[in-house]
Amino acid sequence: MIATQTLFPRRLPHPDPRDPAILNWAKNATLAAENALQTPENEAQLQEMIAAATGKIRFIGNRMSPGRMLALSGPEDRLIDISRLRGVLEVDNDSVTFGAGTPLHEMFETLTAMNRMLVASPGVIDAQTLAGAISTGTHGQGMQQSSLADEALRIRLVDATGNVHEIDRQHRWFGAAQLGLGTLGAISAVTLRTRPFTLFTCFKSASPADTLAEDLSDWNAQWAFSKAWWFPDENKIHAWKAREATAEEQARWHANHGDLVEMEETDTEMNATVDKTLEQMRDDTQIVDDNGKPFRTVTRFKDFTDVIGDIYQLFCRGIATPQINIEISVPMARAPAVIARIKAWHTRSHPHMHYPIILRCTGPSQAWLSPAWQEPTCFFGFVVYYAADGSLSEEGLEFLRAAERLLAEEGGKPHWGKYYDPTLYDWPTLYPQWSAFQAVRQQLDPQGKFLNAFMAELLA
């Protein structure tokens, strides 16, 4: 059984440069020794490396997942970095094929230059590789879309013997390949459906949280994309709601040379709430520089204004900073009951928070292991930032533990690429396709070559 304390590891703000160990992006986990890393230049080399491996294999890109998903320990184990398998491989009228190691920001820039975009709204951070984002269920916000994996038309996968499989939407394994947690093989390329480039106008607002459940449902029904931050201590909601831009709004964007347009009129409604949140963050993180990354994630809510831009300019606005981030989904139909329970818990317990609860909802996913499989879903996000010395506020962590327990009791499912306590979940009950996924994994990797200790226990 995985010990609870390992879910929230300390980080090393200043690793010893003489230590050759490979760390994950957050620097809170050692992944492997330096000599365990292999970096293929092309798919053929990737096939050879996998076929020749005698130990365990995990695949990495920008290493943004929790370390336990990637860590290896055996002398024959290998980390395979797919980041050189990148760029555009093929283009047709309705789709673009990218190398799986393409960073999302590079992919988004390429699509924009082609006058195209994805149907799926982006996640907050765009540093992940395409394969990593698909394999962990990266999603955006809006009922008219779901995860990035749901935009895949074809996935090219290298199995444990080094053989290549072209898995398209008609293939019986497609639902497994869409979100495989790196346990089915190495994704080498992904074909994504595209739509014409479109501009959007995002309207930002602040309001009391008294009617949050009703408002959340209305926003997601009425707007193309919607996202909200809930500040329970202040009983406030900050919401972003976007629709397609009018001709006049599009003209303003083009006149601004394609940069994000910020309206002249600003709203100070969130300023007092933000100031109180920043004070709590300073106490917890011991960071004194107000320009530090954790603070900038909150200060952007001050003096907010409506904006015009493409979908990536509007929603891919995250500031990558080391944190413990838990995101638990519940069916959209259950969201009002969960919101009511969180309100009651907050009133009763006054949990220690230094960041708002993030609310992002999506339409149904077809990926077998997606938390949004076959039903509209609301994701509740909870964050605690690291202190300057690499520690975490114990009060903040207790808040995360309590929040996850609450949502797990409500039938919640965790985001695979973030932090969660696996002992809280009965996977076969939560995922009706669990056994079907296991059967596909057995066919592609019968010896468990792609399972490190954590993934082997998770999928046992």
C-alpha positions as CSV (number, residue, x, y, z in Angstrom):
1,M,0.0,0.0,0.0
2,I,1.3,3.5,-0.9
3,A,2.0,5.5,2.2
4,T,0.0,8.8,2.4
5,Q,3.1,10.9,3.1
6,T,4.7,9.9,-0.2
7,L,1.8,11.6,-2.0
8,F,3.2,15.0,-1.0
9,P,7.0,14.9,-1.3
10,R,9.3,17.7,-0.4
11,R,11.1,19.3,-3.3
12,L,14.8,20.2,-3.8
13,P,14.8,23.9,-4.7
14,H,18.6,23.8,-5.3
15,P,19.6,20.3,-6.3
16,D,23.3,19.4,-5.9
17,P,24.8,20.0,-9.4
18,R,27.2,17.1,-8.8
19,D,24.4,14.7,-8.4
20,P,23.7,13.1,-11.9
21,A,20.3,11.8,-11.0
22,I,17.3,12.7,-13.2
23,L,14.6,14.7,-11.4
24,N,11.1,15.5,-12.5
25,W,10.1,19.0,-13.4
26,A,8.9,19.9,-9.9
27,K,12.2,18.6,-8.5
28,N,10.3,16.6,-5.8
29,A,11.2,13.2,-7.1
30,T,14.2,11.3,-8.4
31,L,13.3,9.4,-11.6
32,A,16.4,7.5,-12.4
33,A,20.2,7.6,-12.6
34,E,21.6,9.7,-15.4
35,N,22.8,6.7,-17.4
36,A,19.2,5.3,-17.5
37,L,18.2,8.0,-20.0
38,Q,17.8,7.2,-23.7
39,T,16.8,9.7,-26.4
40,P,15.8,8.3,-29.8
41,E,16.1,10.5,-32.8
42,N,13.3,8.9,-34.7
43,E,10.7,6.2,-34.5
44,A,13.0,3.4,-35.8
45,Q,15.5,4.1,-32.9
46,L,12.6,4.1,-30.5
47,Q,11.5,0.7,-31.7
48,E,15.0,-0.6,-31.3
49,M,15.4,0.7,-27.8
50,I,12.2,-0.8,-26.6
51,A,12.8,-4.2,-28.2
52,A,16.3,-4.3,-26.7
53,A,15.3,-3.3,-23.2
54,T,15.6,-5.9,-20.5
55,G,14.3,-3.9,-17.6
56,K,11.4,-1.6,-17.0
57,I,10.7,1.4,-19.3
58,R,8.9,4.7,-18.7
59,F,8.5,7.5,-21.2
60,I,9.2,11.1,-20.5
61,G,8.9,14.5,-22.2
62,N,9.0,17.5,-20.1
63,R,8.6,15.4,-16.9
64,M,5.6,17.3,-15.5
65,S,3.8,14.3,-14.1
66,P,4.2,13.3,-10.4
67,G,7.5,11.5,-10.0
68,R,5.9,8.2,-8.9
69,M,4.4,7.8,-12.4
70,L,7.9,7.9,-13.9
71,A,10.4,6.7,-11.3
72,L,12.6,3.7,-11.9
73,S,15.0,1.8,-9.7
74,G,16.5,-1.2,-11.3
75,P,20.0,-1.2,-13.0
76,E,18.5,-2.3,-16.3
77,D,15.5,0.1,-16.2
78,R,15.4,2.9,-18.8
79,L,13.8,6.3,-19.2
80,I,13.1,7.0,-22.9
81,D,12.8,10.7,-23.7
82,I,10.6,11.1,-26.8
83,S,11.1,14.9,-27.1
84,R,13.0,14.6,-30.4
85,L,10.0,13.0,-32.1
86,R,8.4,16.3,-32.8
87,G,6.9,18.6,-35.5
88,V,4.4,18.2,-38.3
89,L,4.5,14.9,-40.0
90,E,1.4,15.1,-42.2
91,V,-1.4,17.5,-43.1
92,D,-4.7,17.1,-44.8
93,N,-7.9,19.2,-45.1
94,D,-9.3,18.3,-41.7
95,S,-6.3,17.0,-39.6
96,V,-2.7,17.5,-38.7
97,T,-0.3,14.7,-37.6
98,F,2.3,15.7,-35.1
99,G,5.3,13.8,-33.6
100,A,4.3,12.7,-30.1
101,G,7.2,14.7,-28.5
102,T,5.9,18.0,-29.8
103,P,5.4,20.5,-26.9
104,L,1.8,21.7,-26.8
105,H,2.9,25.4,-27.2
106,E,4.7,24.5,-30.4
107,M,1.7,22.6,-31.6
108,F,-0.7,25.4,-30.9
109,E,1.6,27.9,-32.6
110,T,1.8,25.7,-35.7
111,L,-2.0,25.3,-35.9
112,T,-2.5,29.0,-35.6
113,A,0.0,29.7,-38.4
114,M,-2.1,27.2,-40.5
115,N,-5.2,29.2,-39.7
116,R,-6.5,26.2,-37.7
117,M,-7.2,25.2,-34.1
118,L,-8.4,22.2,-32.1
119,V,-11.9,21.8,-31.0
120,A,-10.6,21.0,-27.5
121,S,-9.9,23.9,-25.2
122,P,-6.3,23.8,-24.0
123,G,-5.2,22.9,-20.5
124,V,-3.7,25.6,-18.3
125,I,-0.1,24.8,-19.0
126,D,1.3,24.3,-22.5
127,A,4.8,22.9,-21.7
128,Q,3.7,19.2,-21.9
129,T,4.5,17.0,-24.8
130,L,1.5,15.9,-26.9
131,A,2.0,12.3,-25.9
132,G,2.2,13.2,-22.2
133,A,-0.9,15.4,-22.4
134,I,-3.0,12.7,-24.1
135,S,-1.7,9.8,-21.8
136,T,-2.8,11.6,-18.6
137,G,-6.1,13.1,-19.7
138,T,-5.2,16.8,-20.1
139,H,-8.5,18.7,-20.6
140,G,-9.8,22.3,-20.9
141,Q,-13.2,23.7,-20.2
142,G,-16.5,23.8,-22.0
143,M,-19.4,21.4,-22.6
144,Q,-18.8,21.4,-26.4
145,Q,-15.5,19.6,-26.0
146,S,-13.7,17.2,-23.7
147,S,-10.1,16.1,-23.4
148,L,-7.2,16.6,-25.8
149,A,-7.3,12.9,-26.4
150,D,-10.8,13.2,-27.8
151,E,-9.4,15.2,-30.7
152,A,-7.2,12.3,-31.8
153,L,-8.2,10.5,-35.0
154,R,-5.2,8.2,-35.1
155,I,-2.5,7.2,-32.6
156,R,0.7,5.5,-33.6
157,L,2.0,3.2,-30.8
158,V,5.1,1.1,-30.3
159,D,4.4,-2.0,-28.2
160,A,6.8,-3.9,-25.9
161,T,8.3,-5.9,-28.8
162,G,9.0,-2.8,-30.8
163,N,6.2,-3.3,-33.3
164,V,4.2,-0.3,-34.5
165,H,0.4,-0.2,-34.3
166,E,-1.8,2.3,-36.2
167,I,-4.8,2.7,-34.0
168,D,-7.6,4.8,-35.4
169,R,-11.2,5.5,-34.2
170,Q,-12.5,2.2,-35.8
171,H,-9.9,0.1,-34.0
172,R,-11.1,-1.9,-31.1
173,W,-8.2,-0.6,-28.9
174,F,-8.8,3.1,-29.6
175,G,-10.6,3.9,-26.3
176,A,-7.6,2.4,-24.5
177,A,-4.9,4.1,-26.5
178,Q,-6.6,7.6,-26.0
179,L,-5.5,7.5,-22.3
180,G,-3.0,4.8,-21.7
181,L,-0.9,6.2,-18.8
182,G,2.2,5.2,-20.7
183,T,1.5,1.5,-20.0
184,L,0.5,0.4,-23.5
185,G,3.6,1.5,-25.2
186,A,5.3,4.6,-26.6
187,I,3.2,7.0,-28.6
188,S,5.2,8.2,-31.5
189,A,2.7,10.2,-33.5
190,V,-0.9,11.5,-33.2
191,T,-3.3,12.7,-35.8
192,L,-5.6,15.4,-34.5
193,R,-8.7,16.7,-36.1
194,T,-8.8,20.5,-36.6
195,R,-11.3,23.2,-37.3
196,P,-10.9,26.7,-38.8
197,F,-9.1,29.3,-36.7
198,T,-11.6,31.2,-34.6
199,L,-11.4,34.2,-32.3
200,F,-13.3,34.5,-29.0
201,T,-14.2,37.2,-26.5
202,C,-13.9,36.3,-22.9
203,F,-16.0,38.1,-20.3
204,K,-14.8,38.1,-16.7
205,S,-16.9,38.7,-13.7
206,A,-17.0,38.5,-9.9
207,S,-20.1,37.6,-7.9
208,P,-21.2,36.0,-4.6
209,A,-21.0,32.3,-4.5
210,D,-24.5,31.9,-3.0
211,T,-25.9,30.6,-6.3
212,L,-22.7,28.9,-7.6
213,A,-24.4,25.6,-8.4
214,E,-27.1,27.2,-10.6
215,D,-24.6,29.7,-12.1
216,L,-22.1,26.9,-13.0
217,S,-24.7,25.0,-14.8
218,D,-26.0,28.1,-16.7
219,W,-22.5,29.2,-17.7
220,N,-21.6,25.8,-19.1
221,A,-24.9,25.6,-21.0
222,Q,-24.8,29.1,-22.5
223,W,-21.1,29.7,-23.3
224,A,-18.7,28.0,-25.6
225,F,-16.0,27.9,-22.8
226,S,-16.3,28.6,-19.1
227,K,-14.0,28.5,-16.1
228,A,-14.4,29.6,-12.5
229,W,-12.3,30.2,-9.4
230,W,-14.2,29.8,-6.1
231,F,-12.9,31.6,-3.0
232,P,-14.9,30.0,-0.2
233,D,-13.4,32.2,2.6
234,E,-14.7,35.3,0.9
235,N,-17.8,33.6,-0.6
236,K,-16.7,34.9,-4.0
237,I,-16.6,33.5,-7.6
238,H,-14.4,34.8,-10.3
239,A,-15.6,33.5,-13.7
240,W,-14.4,33.5,-17.3
241,K,-17.0,33.0,-20.0
242,A,-16.2,33.0,-23.7
243,R,-18.1,33.1,-27.0
244,E,-17.1,33.6,-30.6
245,A,-15.9,37.1,-31.3
246,T,-18.1,39.5,-33.3
247,A,-16.8,41.0,-36.5
248,E,-16.0,44.2,-34.7
249,E,-14.1,42.3,-32.0
250,Q,-12.1,40.4,-34.6
251,A,-11.1,43.7,-36.2
252,R,-9.8,45.0,-32.9
253,W,-7.7,41.8,-32.5
254,H,-6.2,42.1,-36.0
255,A,-5.5,45.8,-35.5
256,N,-3.6,44.8,-32.4
257,H,-1.3,42.7,-34.6
258,G,-2.7,39.4,-33.3
259,D,-1.9,40.0,-29.7
260,L,-4.4,39.6,-26.9
261,V,-6.7,42.6,-26.6
262,E,-7.5,43.9,-23.1
263,M,-10.4,46.2,-22.7
264,E,-9.8,49.6,-21.3
265,E,-12.4,49.3,-18.5
266,T,-11.2,47.2,-15.5
267,D,-13.0,45.8,-12.5
268,T,-11.6,46.0,-9.0
269,E,-14.2,43.7,-7.5
270,M,-11.7,40.9,-6.8
271,N,-8.9,43.1,-5.4
272,A,-9.7,42.8,-1.7
273,T,-10.2,39.0,-2.0
274,V,-6.9,38.7,-3.8
275,D,-5.0,40.7,-1.2
276,K,-6.3,38.4,1.6
277,T,-5.4,35.3,-0.4
278,L,-1.9,36.7,-1.0
279,E,-1.4,37.3,2.7
280,Q,-2.3,33.7,3.4
281,M,0.1,32.5,0.7
282,R,3.0,34.6,2.1
283,D,2.5,33.0,5.5
284,D,2.5,29.5,4.0
285,T,5.2,29.7,1.4
286,Q,7.7,32.0,3.2
287,I,8.2,33.7,-0.2
288,V,8.6,37.4,0.1
289,D,8.9,38.4,-3.6
290,D,5.4,39.4,-4.7
291,N,6.5,38.8,-8.3
292,G,7.2,35.2,-7.5
293,K,5.3,32.6,-9.7
294,P,2.9,31.5,-7.0
295,F,1.8,35.1,-6.3
296,R,1.4,35.9,-10.0
297,T,-1.1,33.1,-10.3
298,V,-3.4,35.1,-8.0
299,T,-2.5,38.7,-8.7
300,R,-3.8,38.3,-12.3
301,F,-7.3,38.4,-10.8
302,K,-6.8,42.0,-9.7
303,D,-8.1,44.8,-11.9
304,F,-9.4,42.2,-14.3
305,T,-10.8,43.1,-17.8
306,D,-12.6,41.4,-20.7
307,V,-10.3,40.2,-23.4
308,I,-10.3,39.2,-27.1
309,G,-8.0,36.5,-28.5
310,D,-7.6,33.0,-29.8
311,I,-8.4,30.1,-27.6
312,Y,-4.8,29.6,-26.6
313,Q,-4.3,33.3,-25.7
314,L,-7.4,33.2,-23.5
315,F,-7.2,29.9,-21.7
316,C,-3.6,28.7,-21.9
317,R,-2.6,31.2,-19.3
318,G,-1.1,29.1,-16.5
319,I,2.1,30.0,-14.8
320,A,4.1,26.8,-14.2
321,T,5.2,26.7,-10.6
322,P,5.9,23.8,-8.4
323,Q,2.8,22.8,-6.4
324,I,0.7,19.9,-5.2
325,N,-2.3,20.0,-7.4
326,I,-5.3,17.6,-6.9
327,E,-8.1,17.6,-9.4
328,I,-11.1,15.4,-8.8
329,S,-14.0,15.0,-11.2
330,V,-17.7,14.3,-10.6
331,P,-20.5,13.9,-13.1
332,M,-22.0,17.3,-13.9
333,A,-25.4,16.1,-12.5
334,R,-23.7,15.6,-9.2
335,A,-21.9,18.9,-9.1
336,P,-24.7,20.8,-7.2
337,A,-24.7,18.3,-4.4
338,V,-20.9,18.3,-4.2
339,I,-20.8,22.1,-4.1
340,A,-23.4,22.1,-1.3
341,R,-21.3,19.6,0.7
342,I,-18.1,21.6,0.2
343,K,-19.9,24.7,1.5
344,A,-21.2,22.8,4.5
345,W,-17.7,21.4,5.2
346,H,-16.1,24.9,4.8
347,T,-18.6,26.4,7.2
348,R,-18.1,23.7,9.8
349,S,-14.3,23.2,9.5
350,H,-12.9,26.5,8.1
351,P,-10.1,24.6,6.2
352,H,-6.8,26.3,5.6
353,M,-6.6,27.5,2.0
354,H,-4.2,29.7,0.1
355,Y,-5.6,29.3,-3.4
356,P,-9.2,29.2,-4.7
357,I,-11.0,26.0,-5.8
358,I,-10.8,25.7,-9.6
359,L,-13.9,24.7,-11.5
360,R,-13.6,23.4,-15.1
361,C,-16.3,21.3,-16.8
362,T,-16.2,19.3,-20.0
363,G,-18.4,17.3,-22.2
364,P,-18.2,13.5,-22.4
365,S,-15.0,11.7,-23.3
366,Q,-14.6,8.5,-25.3
367,A,-11.4,7.5,-23.6
368,W,-12.0,4.4,-21.5
369,L,-10.0,5.7,-18.5
370,S,-11.1,9.3,-18.8
371,P,-12.8,10.7,-15.6
372,A,-15.3,12.1,-18.0
373,W,-16.1,8.9,-19.8
374,Q,-19.5,9.1,-21.6
375,E,-20.9,11.9,-19.4
376,P,-20.5,15.6,-18.9
377,T,-18.2,16.2,-16.0
378,C,-17.1,18.9,-13.5
379,F,-13.5,18.9,-12.3
380,F,-12.7,20.5,-8.9
381,G,-9.1,21.6,-8.5
382,F,-7.2,22.2,-5.3
383,V,-3.7,23.6,-5.0
384,V,-1.0,24.1,-2.3
385,Y,2.2,25.8,-3.3
386,Y,5.7,24.8,-2.1
387,A,7.5,27.1,0.3
388,A,10.8,28.6,-0.6
389,D,12.7,25.9,1.3
390,G,10.8,23.1,-0.5
391,S,8.4,22.3,2.3
392,L,4.6,22.3,2.3
393,S,2.2,23.8,4.8
394,E,0.9,20.9,6.9
395,E,-2.4,22.8,7.3
396,G,-2.6,23.2,3.6
397,L,-1.9,19.5,3.1
398,E,-4.6,18.5,5.5
399,F,-7.0,20.7,3.5
400,L,-6.0,18.7,0.3
401,R,-6.5,15.3,2.1
402,A,-9.9,16.4,3.4
403,A,-11.0,17.7,0.1
404,E,-10.0,14.6,-1.8
405,R,-11.7,12.3,0.8
406,L,-14.9,14.4,0.4
407,L,-14.9,14.1,-3.4
408,A,-13.9,10.5,-3.4
409,E,-16.9,9.7,-1.1
410,E,-19.1,11.4,-3.7
411,G,-17.8,9.0,-6.4
412,G,-15.1,11.4,-7.7
413,K,-12.3,10.3,-10.0
414,P,-8.9,11.9,-9.9
415,H,-7.0,13.5,-12.8
416,W,-4.3,10.8,-13.6
417,G,-1.5,13.3,-14.2
418,K,-1.9,15.1,-10.9
419,Y,-1.6,14.0,-7.2
420,Y,-4.1,11.6,-5.6
421,D,-4.4,8.9,-3.0
422,P,-5.1,5.7,-4.9
423,T,-6.3,3.9,-1.7
424,L,-9.5,6.1,-1.8
425,Y,-10.7,4.6,-5.1
426,D,-12.2,1.4,-6.4
427,W,-11.0,1.6,-10.0
428,P,-13.0,-1.3,-11.5
429,T,-16.2,0.2,-10.0
430,L,-15.4,3.8,-11.2
431,Y,-14.3,2.7,-14.7
432,P,-16.6,0.2,-16.4
433,Q,-14.0,-0.4,-19.1
434,W,-11.2,-1.2,-16.6
435,S,-11.0,-4.9,-17.4
436,A,-11.1,-4.1,-21.1
437,F,-8.2,-1.7,-20.7
438,Q,-6.3,-4.4,-18.8
439,A,-6.9,-6.9,-21.6
440,V,-5.4,-4.4,-24.2
441,R,-2.4,-3.8,-21.9
442,Q,-1.8,-7.5,-21.6
443,Q,-1.8,-7.9,-25.4
444,L,0.6,-5.0,-26.0
445,D,2.8,-5.5,-23.0
446,P,2.3,-9.1,-21.6
447,Q,5.5,-9.0,-19.5
448,G,4.7,-5.6,-17.9
449,K,7.8,-3.9,-19.4
450,F,6.1,-0.5,-19.2
451,L,5.0,-0.8,-15.5
452,N,7.2,0.8,-12.8
453,A,6.4,0.0,-9.2
454,F,3.7,2.6,-8.9
455,M,1.9,1.7,-12.1
456,A,2.1,-2.0,-11.4
457,E,0.4,-1.5,-8.0
458,L,-2.2,0.9,-9.5
459,L,-3.1,-1.6,-12.3
460,A,-2.9,-4.7,-10.2
